[in-house]
């Protein structure tokens, strides 16, 4: 089969203390501290065969995520930008959908021909975190496209328990191809859904919402906020093309944050009240969360999704006086998140196809990654089995 593989040099930074497990498995908790000079290439890879509890999915659509870009991009010292769990060489891609073409002998709830998407978080189900329902913080976690082979390939093996059927979306759209494109959007939407509705029980219809970052996660958060009854959604991004997409998705206000006073702007737009719900999806908390004080309303919630290793000063005294709560959020597993996102898409209240700025063949993937360096696109979808 054809696949896009990332390779990188194993060069742990002198001040990074490798655990014995990291040393033995090459699965490291902080990729940006270990992997140097990442490169990607499209070429031949072995066809997968299913284990007893797995299915083989013929990949129809796979999105290029910000995390994929951060694994591909390098800092000035040559180390990859992505700070999370990684193991290389590996096939990238974790936002995907496709058709089941083979099943393991123990699989009973899926059949050949089913249209599915799958969770990227490969939780074990038996560790202390999983037993508490904290699947996104599984101690034994593997991640599709990060530590195990991903979906930027013609085929991918996935344990059946991580798969979710797309029948409702296909029935709603009456077009399997479009349903599979939407299916590739379930995972990034699930990341926003988890941050907004699972991490803290503070969401209420009618809230004022601000979204920092109109990349894929920020745009899905915007769409979810509108679908969930926000009275107005304000989006900030420096990219004109991404601001245009945010406008098309229905934001009340879409602004370039450069050169403006965030607090004054948010106060003005919310009739002096301040925002109730903040979604940091830009990965730039030094520029988004650090200056944010009286632009927050009393009792405001901050959901931090964007990844950043840089220390960020926060106005904790303001948080305390105003009763502000901040929740870091990671992943999308558990809580019925995938099922609920699929249902919202099938209902017609969540149509994310305006986010898709290009649909390309797998052989065009290197150009797509290069194109995304400018951060002008919202979502590029690759079709590994189309030319």
Secondary structure as the mmCIF struct_conf table of DSSP 4:
data_model
#
loop_
_struct_conf.conf_type_id
_struct_conf.id
_struct_conf.beg_label_comp_id
_struct_conf.beg_label_asym_id
_struct_conf.beg_label_seq_id
_struct_conf.end_label_comp_id
_struct_conf.end_label_asym_id
_struct_conf.end_label_seq_id
STRN STRN1 UNK A 2 UNK A 10
TURN_TY1_P TURN_TY1_P1 UNK A 14 UNK A 15
HELX_RH_AL_P HELX_RH_AL_P1 UNK A 20 UNK A 25
STRN STRN2 UNK A 28 UNK A 28
BEND BEND1 UNK A 29 UNK A 29
HELX_RH_3T_P HELX_RH_3T_P1 UNK A 31 UNK A 33
TURN_TY1_P TURN_TY1_P2 UNK A 34 UNK A 34
STRN STRN3 UNK A 35 UNK A 44
HELX_LH_PP_P HELX_LH_PP_P1 UNK A 46 UNK A 48
TURN_TY1_P TURN_TY1_P3 UNK A 52 UNK A 53
STRN STRN4 UNK A 54 UNK A 63
HELX_LH_PP_P HELX_LH_PP_P2 UNK A 64 UNK A 65
HELX_RH_AL_P HELX_RH_AL_P2 UNK A 66 UNK A 72
STRN STRN5 UNK A 74 UNK A 74
TURN_TY1_P TURN_TY1_P4 UNK A 76 UNK A 77
BEND BEND2 UNK A 78 UNK A 78
STRN STRN6 UNK A 79 UNK A 80
BEND BEND3 UNK A 81 UNK A 81
BEND BEND4 UNK A 84 UNK A 84
STRN STRN7 UNK A 86 UNK A 86
BEND BEND5 UNK A 88 UNK A 89
STRN STRN8 UNK A 90 UNK A 91
STRN STRN9 UNK A 95 UNK A 103
TURN_TY1_P TURN_TY1_P5 UNK A 105 UNK A 106
BEND BEND6 UNK A 109 UNK A 109
TURN_TY1_P TURN_TY1_P6 UNK A 112 UNK A 113
STRN STRN10 UNK A 115 UNK A 118
BEND BEND7 UNK A 120 UNK A 120
STRN STRN11 UNK A 121 UNK A 122
BEND BEND8 UNK A 125 UNK A 127
HELX_RH_AL_P HELX_RH_AL_P3 UNK A 128 UNK A 131
TURN_TY1_P TURN_TY1_P7 UNK A 132 UNK A 133
HELX_RH_3T_P HELX_RH_3T_P2 UNK A 135 UNK A 137
TURN_TY1_P TURN_TY1_P8 UNK A 139 UNK A 140
STRN STRN12 UNK A 142 UNK A 143
STRN STRN13 UNK A 144 UNK A 144
TURN_TY1_P TURN_TY1_P9 UNK A 145 UNK A 147
STRN STRN14 UNK A 148 UNK A 148
BEND BEND9 UNK A 151 UNK A 152
STRN STRN15 UNK A 153 UNK A 153
BEND BEND10 UNK A 154 UNK A 154
STRN STRN16 UNK A 155 UNK A 159
HELX_RH_3T_P HELX_RH_3T_P3 UNK A 160 UNK A 162
STRN STRN17 UNK A 163 UNK A 165
HELX_RH_AL_P HELX_RH_AL_P4 UNK A 167 UNK A 173
TURN_TY1_P TURN_TY1_P10 UNK A 174 UNK A 174
HELX_RH_AL_P HELX_RH_AL_P5 UNK A 176 UNK A 183
TURN_TY1_P TURN_TY1_P11 UNK A 184 UNK A 185
HELX_RH_AL_P HELX_RH_AL_P6 UNK A 186 UNK A 193
HELX_RH_PI_P HELX_RH_PI_P1 UNK A 194 UNK A 198
BEND BEND11 UNK A 199 UNK A 200
TURN_TY1_P TURN_TY1_P12 UNK A 201 UNK A 202
TURN_TY1_P TURN_TY1_P13 UNK A 205 UNK A 206
STRN STRN18 UNK A 208 UNK A 212
BEND BEND12 UNK A 215 UNK A 215
HELX_RH_AL_P HELX_RH_AL_P7 UNK A 216 UNK A 227
TURN_TY1_P TURN_TY1_P14 UNK A 228 UNK A 229
BEND BEND13 UNK A 231 UNK A 231
STRN STRN19 UNK A 232 UNK A 236
BEND BEND14 UNK A 238 UNK A 238
HELX_RH_AL_P HELX_RH_AL_P8 UNK A 240 UNK A 249
TURN_TY1_P TURN_TY1_P15 UNK A 250 UNK A 250
BEND BEND15 UNK A 252 UNK A 252
STRN STRN20 UNK A 253 UNK A 255
TURN_TY1_P TURN_TY1_P16 UNK A 258 UNK A 259
BEND BEND16 UNK A 260 UNK A 260
HELX_RH_AL_P HELX_RH_AL_P9 UNK A 262 UNK A 269
TURN_TY1_P TURN_TY1_P17 UNK A 270 UNK A 272
BEND BEND17 UNK A 273 UNK A 273
STRN STRN21 UNK A 275 UNK A 280
BEND BEND18 UNK A 282 UNK A 283
HELX_RH_AL_P HELX_RH_AL_P10 UNK A 285 UNK A 288
TURN_TY1_P TURN_TY1_P18 UNK A 289 UNK A 291
BEND BEND19 UNK A 293 UNK A 293
TURN_TY1_P TURN_TY1_P19 UNK A 294 UNK A 295
STRN STRN22 UNK A 296 UNK A 304
BEND BEND20 UNK A 306 UNK A 306
BEND BEND21 UNK A 310 UNK A 310
HELX_RH_AL_P HELX_RH_AL_P11 UNK A 316 UNK A 322
TURN_TY1_P TURN_TY1_P20 UNK A 323 UNK A 323
STRN STRN23 UNK A 325 UNK A 328
BEND BEND22 UNK A 334 UNK A 334
TURN_TY1_P TURN_TY1_P21 UNK A 335 UNK A 336
HELX_RH_AL_P HELX_RH_AL_P12 UNK A 337 UNK A 347
TURN_TY1_P TURN_TY1_P22 UNK A 348 UNK A 348
BEND BEND23 UNK A 349 UNK A 349
HELX_RH_3T_P HELX_RH_3T_P4 UNK A 353 UNK A 355
STRN STRN24 UNK A 356 UNK A 361
HELX_RH_3T_P HELX_RH_3T_P5 UNK A 362 UNK A 364
HELX_RH_AL_P HELX_RH_AL_P13 UNK A 365 UNK A 372
TURN_TY1_P TURN_TY1_P23 UNK A 373 UNK A 374
BEND BEND24 UNK A 378 UNK A 378
STRN STRN25 UNK A 379 UNK A 383
TURN_TY1_P TURN_TY1_P24 UNK A 384 UNK A 385
#
